Amino acid sequence: MTIDAVPAAPLAEWFRTAVPGVADGPLTVTRISGGHSNLTYRIADEAGSTWALRRPPTGMVLATAHDMGREWRFITALAPTPVPVAEPVALCTDADVIGAEFYVMGFVEGDVLGDEESGHRLAPDARRAAGLDAIDVLADLHAVDPDEVGLSDLRRPGSYLERQLRRWHRQVHASAVPDLDVVDAVHDRLAERAAALPPSDVRIAHGDFRLGNLAVGPDGTVRSVFDWELATLGDPLADLGWIIASWGRPGDRVPATLSGPSLVDGWADREELVARYAERSGRDVSDLDFYVAFARWRSACIGAGVYSRYAGGVMGDDHRDDLAVRLQVIRTQAAAALEALDG
């Protein structure tokens, strides 16, 4: 049975009471992204006004993920800051309206560059600018004091890196991946190295900061940062390591964690992005090899969860032939993490 993730009629009734300026009449609901992540929809009224709606996925999800109220807190906290986020409009905590909690934000026009082919959509002279502006936005995000924007209660005792290592190690061992020897070896090396790192300041860590979660204008300017479902308070360099690990370039010997737009000619090189972040943030990036290794290892752990869903038939039988490829990707990223740690 197909689930109507955003039924238009009850949504329109709720809109009339919660969203200022909505026109009378039905709403048009169009899905614009989704998958294993939270789902995003474009909502339009008969007057042509548009919004974006975020709700959890309808299938198999992690118990601690997909908290709409948490996403909402981050975008409302960041709305008055220099960090570009969509305008927060309304949060609905009544799951009876559409079958799940959701929130509505302003619709931001822009190109979301999520794969290699999309790297061609920006003009060559805007590609380098887009990468550098993404790094500037990341530095602006990490300049925000979470206490000053009302997020102090999200602070947790202990080490962010230790919590992350423990969480992902536990989840990868709950997966269906048959051989975790390299993943375990990387975990142990990361844990040892993390304990020796200097203490990090606590900042807002997006958790999945990359071009595929940004809306970019034709000139390369970042117009909005999306997908705050993994955001937390933690080590800001984890975000830098994540975007660098995903920033593939033509001729790379080791593949990036994702096949993204930076694989196309004209985008900035990783070294330029790192130098830009160090200049803008004032942070010491001399231990970035650790954070890149951590990003690759975490990517392998996330891939193990996806592999398990395919192996268990949750994603349908059409993709079961991809299991060997997915397993190889996990092993490649784990091995690359080990190599990064070895320097």
N, C-alpha and C positions, 0 to 999 in steps of 0.2 A: 504494500500500500504506500503510495506517495504521500509524504507529509507536506502540507502547506505551511511552510516555515513562517510566512508573514501574511496571514489572511487579511485582505484589504478592507473588508467591511468593519470588523471590530477595531482595526487600527484607525480607520477614519473617525469612528466614534470617539476614540481616545484622543486623537489629534485635536478635535474640536474643543476639548476641555484643557489640553495641556500645552498646545503649541500656538504661540501668538501668530496672528496673521494668516492662518490657513484659510483657504477659500472653502465655502460650502460645496458639498458634492463629493463624489467618490475620489479616491486616491489611486494613482498608478504605482504599482510596486514592481521594480525590476532588479533582479540580482546582478551585482557587479563584481563580486568576488566571493570566494569561499573555498572550502575543502576541509582540511583537518583543523583549520583555524576558525575563529569566529567568522560569522557570515555578515556581509555588508550588502545593503540594498539601497537603491536610489528610490526615493519617494517623491512623487510629483502631484500637485493638486491641479485643478482645472484652470487656475489662473497662470500656471507655468512656474510657480515657486517650487524649489527643490530642496530636499534635505537628504541626509544619509542616515540609515538606521543600522545599528549593530546588534546582533543577537548571537547566542551560542550555536554551535553546530547541532544538527539533529541526530547525529550518529554517536558512535563510541568515542567518549572523551575522557580525559584525565579528571580525577575527582577534584584536584586542586586548581584546575584551570577554568577559563571561561567565566570569570566573575565580572559581570557587567558593571556592578557598583564600583569595583576597583578601577576598571578602565575609566569610568566616568570621573572618579576622583582625580586621576592624573590629568585628564584634559581640562577639567575645571580649575585645577591648581595652576596649570601652565598657561591658561588663556590670557592672563594679564602680563605675562613675561615675554621676552623677545623670542621665545621658542614658537615657531608657527604651528598651531594646532587648529583644527576645525572648531567653529564656535559651538560650545555646548548649549543645547536647546532644552532637552527634558530627559529625565530618567524615569522609566516605568519599572517598579519592583513588583507589580501585580502580574504574576505568570498567567493568570486567566485571560489576559487581553489577547495575546497571540500564542500562548503556550509556553512562554519563557520570558524571563526578564529581558529588557532591551533598553537602549538609549538612542536618542536622536541628536544629531549634530548638523551644523551647516554643511552644505555640499560644496566642496572645493574643486574647482575645475583645474585639471592638471594631468600630466602624463605620469602613469605609474610604470616604471621600467623594471619589469620583473624577470626578464629572461634575455638571452643573448641577442635574439632577433630585435628586441625592443631598443637595443643600443643604437640602432640605425635611425630611430625615429627622431632623435635630436640632431640638429645640424652639427657638423664637425666642430665649428667654433664654439658651440655651447656645451660640448661634452666635458671638456676639462673643467669648465666653469661649474657644471653641475656637481662633479665630484668634490671640488673645493668648497662649494657652498654647503654640500651635505656635511662636510667636516666642520665648517663654521657653525652650522646648526647644532651638531653634536657637542661642540665646545660650549655653545650657549646653554644647552641643556644641562651640562655638567657644571655650569657656573651658578645654576639655581640652587639656593639653600633650601633644602626640603622643609626645614623648620619654619622658614619665613613664608612658605606658601601653604602651610597647614597640613603637612604630611608627617609631622614628627611622630605620630603614633604608629607609623609603619616601621619605625626603627626596631631592629631585633638585636638581642645581645649576641656576642660572638662574631666569628668571621664569616663574611658573605661567601668567600671562596670555599671555605670548609662546608658550609651549608649546601652550596651548589654541587660540589663534588659528591657529597653524601647523597643528595637527592637523585642526581642523574645516575650514579653508580647503582643505587637501589632499583631505579626504574629499568636500567639496561639488563639487570639480572632477572627482572620479571618478564623479559622479552623472550621471543622464540628463536633468537640468534643462537646457533649451535656451538660456536667457538668464540669465547670471550677472552682468550689469553692475552692478546695484544691490548684490548680495551682495558683489562685489569692492570696490565703492566704500565700503561699510560696513567691510569688513575693513581697508582702508587707513586709514580714519579711526580705527578702534579701535586699530590698531597704533601709530599716531602718538600717540594720547592715552595709551595704556598706558605708553609709554616715559616720559611726563612725570608719571605718578602717583607719589606718595611710596611708598617700599618698604612692603610689607605683611608683617605677621607671618604665620608659617606655622602653619596650623591644619588640623584635619580638615574637608575640604569634602565634603559629602554628594554633591553633583552633580545631585540631582533632588529637592530638599527641597520638598515641597508636600503639601497635604492628602491627595491620592490615594496617598501613600506613608506615611500615618500611620494608626494605629488609635486611634479617639477614643471615649471613653465618653459616656454619655447627658448628663453634665453639661458636656461639652466638654473634659474632661481628656485629654491625649494619653497613651495607654497604651504605645505602642511606635512606633519609627521602623523602617520596612522598606526593602528594595531598596537595598542598599549597593553595587551593582555598579559604579557610577560614582564611588565614593568615592576620594579621594586626599588628599594633603597639598598645600594650596594657599592661595589667598586666600579668607578667610571671607566677604568681601563679595560674592563670586560667588554664594554660596547665597542671600544676602538679595536680590540682584538677580533671581535666578531665581524666588523665590516672589512677589516684587512684580510681576514681568512676567506671571506666571500668575494674579494675583489680580484677576480681572475684577469690575467692579461695575455695577449697573444704570445705564444711561445713558451708559456709556463711548463716546466717539467712536471710539477705536481698540480693536479687540478684543484681549483678552489672548491670551497664547500658547496657553492651553488653555481649554476651556469647563468651568469648575469650579464648585464649590458656592457660592463667594463671589458669584456672579451673582444669588443669591437675596437678598431683603431680610433685614436683621437681622445681617449679617456686618459686621465692622469695616471701616473704610475703610483704604486703603493708607497714608495719612499717619499714622494711629494705630499701625499695625504698625511703620512705620519709627521713629517716636518711641519705641515700646516697646523695639525692638532697641537703639537708641542708648543708652537709659537702662540697660538690663540689661547690655549688653556694654561700655559705655564707649568704643565705637569712634566715630571720626569718619565720618559718613555723607554728608558734603558732596559727594562724588563719586559718589553713588548713580546719577545719570543715566547715567554711563558703564556701570555694572554692569547696569542695566536694558537699555540698548542692546545690550550684549554678550549678555545672556540672549535677547533677541529675535533677534539675528543667529544665535546658536547654535541656537535653535529652528528657524530657517529652514534651517540646515544639516542638522539632524536630519530635518526634513521632506523635504529633498531625497533623503535616503537611503531614506525610506519611499516617496516618489514613484517612485524608481528600481526598487524591488522590485515595485511595482504595474505600472509600465511594462514591466518585463521578464517579467511573467506569473508571478512567483514566488508571488504571493498569490492566484492564480486569475483567471480571466477575468471573474468576476462583478463585480469592482470597477474594471474598466478605464474605465468611464464616469465615475469619480470623478477622473480625472487632471486635468481642467481646474480642478476645485475645489481639489485639493491644490496645484496650481501657483499658484493665486491666493493661497492661504494663505501659501505661501513668500514670494511677492512682497510681500504685505501686511506680514508681520513684518519683512522686510528694510527696507521703506520706513519702518516705524515706528521701527526702530532708527536709521535715518539722521535722522529727525525728532527723536528723543530726543537725539542728539548735537548737533543744531543748537540745542537748548534752546528 
